[in-house]
Amino acid sequence: MTDFRKYLPLILLALAAVLVFSMCGSYNSAVSKDENVKKAWSQVENQYQRRADLIPNLVNTVKGYANFEQQTLQQVVQARASATQVKIDANNLTPEAIQRFEQAQQGLSGALSRLLAVTENYPDLKANQNFLDLQKQLEGTENRISVERKNFNESVQDYNAYIRRFPTNLIAGMFGFSPRGYFQAAAGSDKAPQVQF
């Protein structure tokens, strides 16, 4: 029994060291996953900015057609202005903040859809190579946005799951790691659109 007491401080010290190293590892992993979420968010913003940068060129190309509906162009310009004003701090990726951002982007998407639908009435515009190139670039950007949103949601899922696991959840709470929000499907996107001819 005397021999055990002699080694007790060393055993306790070893257990404390294991606990500290485990906490450090969990903390560092949480930081790394948090940074991955921020990096994924910046890529989402990059692609939305790319779309916003293409819109003035598209509007200017369409403006060249004198009879084109000015109201439609104004709606696109206003929607772009609204969408680019909504900024989210990467440290505050709450579901509410992401929803505000997404609503602004949906307004722009709707305005662009109306613009492209109205162009069907202008055969000369539809044949304009500059317009066709811009339309193709917008389509590619929409695909990139979709990919980056998926990557962001995967990063958020990885981070959120990690900080909720025991014992990491104890460390996450002590150091202020909180769950991040996801991009979610737009309201009504669960129903197929009706196409009428």
Disulfide bonds with the S-S distance in Angstrom:
none
